[in-house]
Amino acid sequence: MRRREPLSEEDEVRLGEVCLACPDIARTREIAQGFTTLVRDRTGHLLPDWISDVERDAPQPIRGFARFMKFDIDAVTAGLTLQYSSGVVAGHVNRIKKRSNGRCTAEPRSTS
């Protein structure tokens, strides 16, 4: 997972203003940063703690996401822990699809 590009000073100020104006956005940002750390550092063993934190204090859609992960916690934990992942392959497939989009259009066959 690539690190995000740093925000400009103006964007950082604006993001701070938005987070102050809307606590749900601020909390969602914190939660997303926590999940990003789990993915980037491959610390899947911390997923149950992250889920508990989200279920305790997060906007409803994020709580739903966390509850959904509990249905297959072993697979999600493995995906956040093991080095074996199709993420890189999926990224290459998406890049190839975008590159070839529109190049290979099939013309309808004439039946006459």
Contact map, one row per residue, 1 for C-alpha under 8 A:
1110000000000000000000000000000000000011000000000000000000000000000000000000000000000000000000000000000000000000
1111000000000000000000000000000000000000000000000000000000000000000000000000000000000000000000000000000000000000
1111100000000000000000000000000000000000000000000000000000000000000000000000000000000000000000000000000000000000
0111110000000000000000000000000000000000000000000000000000000000000000000000000000000000000000000000000000000000
0011111000000000000000000000000000000000000000000000000000000000000000000000000000000000000000000000000000000000
0001111100000000000000000000000000000000000000000000000000000000000000000000000000000000000000000000000000000000
0000111111110000000000000000000000000000000000000000000000000000000000000000000000000000000000000000000000000000
0000011111110000000000000000000000000000000000000000000000000000000000000000000000000000000000000000000000000000
0000001111111000000000000000000000000000000000000000000000000000000000000000000000000000000000000000000000000000
0000001111111100000000000000000000000000000000000000000000000000000000000000000000000000000000000000000000000000
0000001111111110000000000000000000000000000000000000000000000000000000000000000000000000000000000000000000000000
0000001111111111000000000000000000000000000000000000000000000000000000000000000000000000000000000000000000000000
0000000011111111100000000000000000000000000000000000000000000000000000000000000000000000000000000000000000000000
0000000001111111110000000000000000000000000000000000000000000000000000000000000000000000000000000000000000000000
0000000000111111111000000000000000000000000000000000000000000000000000000000000000000000000000000000000000000000
0000000000011111111100000000000000000000000000000000000000000000000000000000000000000000000000000000000000000000
0000000000001111111110000000000000000000000000000000000000000000000000000000000000000000000000000000000000000000
0000000000000111111111001100000000000000000000000000000000000000000000000000000000000000000000000000000000000000
0000000000000011111111111100000000000000000000000000000000000000000000000000000000000000000000000000000000000000
0000000000000001111111100100000000000000000000000000000000000000000000000000000000000000000000000000000000000000
0000000000000000111111100000000000000000000000000000000000000000000000000000000000000000000000000000000000000000
0000000000000000011111111100000000000000000000000000000000000000000000000000000000000000000000000000000000000000
0000000000000000001111111110000000000000000000000000000000000000000000000000000000000000000000000000000000000000
0000000000000000001001111111000000000000000000000000000001100000000000000000000000000000000000000000000000000000
0000000000000000011001111111100000000000000000000000000000000000000000000000000000000000000000000000000000000000
0000000000000000011101111111110000000000000000000000000000000000000000000000000000000000000000000000000000000000
0000000000000000000000111111111000000000000000000000000001100000000000000000000000000000000000000000000000000000
0000000000000000000000011111111100000000000000000000000001100100000000000000000000000000000000000000000000000000
0000000000000000000000001111111110000000000000000000000000000000000000000000000000000000000000000000000000000000
0000000000000000000000000111111111000000000000000000000000000000000000000000000000000000000000000000000000000000
0000000000000000000000000011111111100000000000000000010001000000000000000000000000000000000000000000000000000000
0000000000000000000000000001111111110000000000000000000000000000000000000000000000000000000000000000000000000000
0000000000000000000000000000111111111000000000000000000000000000000000000000000000000000000000000000000000000000
0000000000000000000000000000011111111100000000000100000000000000000000000000000000000000000000000000000000000000
0000000000000000000000000000001111111110000000000100000000000000000000000000000000000000000000000000000000000000
0000000000000000000000000000000111111111000000000000000000000000000000000000000000000000000000000000000000000000
0000000000000000000000000000000011111111111000000000000000000000000000000000000000000000000000000000000000000000
0000000000000000000000000000000001111111111101100000000000000000000000000000000100000000000000000000000000000000
1000000000000000000000000000000000111111111100000000000000000000000000000000000110000000000000000000000000000000
1000000000000000000000000000000000011111110000000000000000000000000000000000000000000000000000000000000000000000
0000000000000000000000000000000000001111111000000000000000000000000000000000000000000000000000000000000000000000
0000000000000000000000000000000000001111111100000000000000000000000000000000000111000000000000000000000000000000
0000000000000000000000000000000000001110111111100000000000000000000000000000000110000000000000000000000000000000
0000000000000000000000000000000000000110011111100000000000000000000000000001111110000000000000000000000000000000
0000000000000000000000000000000000000000001111110000000000000000000000000000100010000000000000000000000000000000
0000000000000000000000000000000000000100001111111100000000000000000000000000000000000000000000000000000000000000
0000000000000000000000000000000000000100001111111110000000000000000000000000100000000000000000000000000000000000
0000000000000000000000000000000000000000000011111111000000000000000000000000000000000000000000000000000000000000
0000000000000000000000000000000000000000000001111111100000000000000000000000000000000000000000000000000000000000
0000000000000000000000000000000001100000000001111111110000000000000000000000000000000000000000000000000000000000
0000000000000000000000000000000000000000000000111111111000000000011000000000000000000000000000000000000000000000
0000000000000000000000000000000000000000000000011111111100000000000000000000000000000000000000000000000000000000
0000000000000000000000000000000000000000000000001111111111000000000000000000000000000000000000000000000000000000
0000000000000000000000000000001000000000000000000111111111000110010000000000000000000000000000000000000000000000
0000000000000000000000000000000000000000000000000011111111000010011000000000000000000000000000000000000000000000
0000000000000000000000000000000000000000000000000001111111000000000000000000000000000000000000000000000000000000
0000000000000000000000000000000000000000000000000000111111100000000000000000000000000000000000000000000000000000
0000000000000000000000010011001000000000000000000000111111110110000000000000000000000000000000000000000000000000
0000000000000000000000010011000000000000000000000000000011111110000000000000000000000000000000000000000000000000
0000000000000000000000000000000000000000000000000000000001111111000000000000000000000000000000000000000000000000
0000000000000000000000000000000000000000000000000000000000111111100000000000000000000000000000000000000000000000
0000000000000000000000000001000000000000000000000000010001111111110000000000000000000000000000000000000000000000
0000000000000000000000000000000000000000000000000000011001111111111000000000000000000000000000000000000000000000
0000000000000000000000000000000000000000000000000000000000011111111100000000000000000000000000000000000000000000
0000000000000000000000000000000000000000000000000000000000001111111110000000000000000000000000000000000000000000
0000000000000000000000000000000000000000000000000010011000000111111111000000000000000000000000000000000000000000
0000000000000000000000000000000000000000000000000010001000000011111111100000000000000000000000000000000000000000
0000000000000000000000000000000000000000000000000000000000000001111111110000000000000000000000000000000000000000
0000000000000000000000000000000000000000000000000000000000000000111111111001000000000000000000000000000000000000
0000000000000000000000000000000000000000000000000000000000000000011111111000000000000000000000000000000000000000
0000000000000000000000000000000000000000000000000000000000000000001111111000000000000000000000000000000000000000
0000000000000000000000000000000000000000000000000000000000000000000111111111000000000000000000000000000000000000
0000000000000000000000000000000000000000000000000000000000000000000011111111100000000000000000000000000000000000
0000000000000000000000000000000000000000000000000000000000000000000000011111110000000000000000000000000000000000
0000000000000000000000000000000000000000000000000000000000000000000000011111111000000000000000000000000000000000
0000000000000000000000000000000000000000000100000000000000000000000010011111111100000000000000000000000000000000
0000000000000000000000000000000000000000000110100000000000000000000000001111111110000000000000000000000000000000
0000000000000000000000000000000000000000000100000000000000000000000000000111111111000000000000000000000000000000
0000000000000000000000000000000000000000000100000000000000000000000000000011111111111000000000000000000000000000
0000000000000000000000000000000000000110011100000000000000000000000000000001111111000000000000000000000000000000
0000000000000000000000000000000000000010011110000000000000000000000000000000111111100000000000000000000000000000
0000000000000000000000000000000000000000010000000000000000000000000000000000011111111000000000000000000000000000
0000000000000000000000000000000000000000000000000000000000000000000000000000001011111000000000000000000000000000
0000000000000000000000000000000000000000000000000000000000000000000000000000001001111100000000000000000000000000
0000000000000000000000000000000000000000000000000000000000000000000000000000001001111111000000000000000000000000
0000000000000000000000000000000000000000000000000000000000000000000000000000000000011111110000000000000000000000
0000000000000000000000000000000000000000000000000000000000000000000000000000000000001111111000000000000000000000
0000000000000000000000000000000000000000000000000000000000000000000000000000000000001111111100000000000000000000
0000000000000000000000000000000000000000000000000000000000000000000000000000000000000111111110000000000000000000
0000000000000000000000000000000000000000000000000000000000000000000000000000000000000111111111000000000000000000
0000000000000000000000000000000000000000000000000000000000000000000000000000000000000011111111100000000000000000
0000000000000000000000000000000000000000000000000000000000000000000000000000000000000001111111110000000000000000
0000000000000000000000000000000000000000000000000000000000000000000000000000000000000000111111111000000000000000
0000000000000000000000000000000000000000000000000000000000000000000000000000000000000000011111111100000000000000
0000000000000000000000000000000000000000000000000000000000000000000000000000000000000000001111111110000000000000
0000000000000000000000000000000000000000000000000000000000000000000000000000000000000000000111111111000000000000
0000000000000000000000000000000000000000000000000000000000000000000000000000000000000000000011111111100000000000
0000000000000000000000000000000000000000000000000000000000000000000000000000000000000000000001111111100000000000
0000000000000000000000000000000000000000000000000000000000000000000000000000000000000000000000111111100000000000
0000000000000000000000000000000000000000000000000000000000000000000000000000000000000000000000011111111100000000
0000000000000000000000000000000000000000000000000000000000000000000000000000000000000000000000001111111100000000
0000000000000000000000000000000000000000000000000000000000000000000000000000000000000000000000000001111110000000
0000000000000000000000000000000000000000000000000000000000000000000000000000000000000000000000000001111110000000
0000000000000000000000000000000000000000000000000000000000000000000000000000000000000000000000000001111111000000
0000000000000000000000000000000000000000000000000000000000000000000000000000000000000000000000000000011111100000
0000000000000000000000000000000000000000000000000000000000000000000000000000000000000000000000000000000111110000
0000000000000000000000000000000000000000000000000000000000000000000000000000000000000000000000000000000011111000
0000000000000000000000000000000000000000000000000000000000000000000000000000000000000000000000000000000001111100
0000000000000000000000000000000000000000000000000000000000000000000000000000000000000000000000000000000000111110
0000000000000000000000000000000000000000000000000000000000000000000000000000000000000000000000000000000000011111
0000000000000000000000000000000000000000000000000000000000000000000000000000000000000000000000000000000000001111
0000000000000000000000000000000000000000000000000000000000000000000000000000000000000000000000000000000000000111
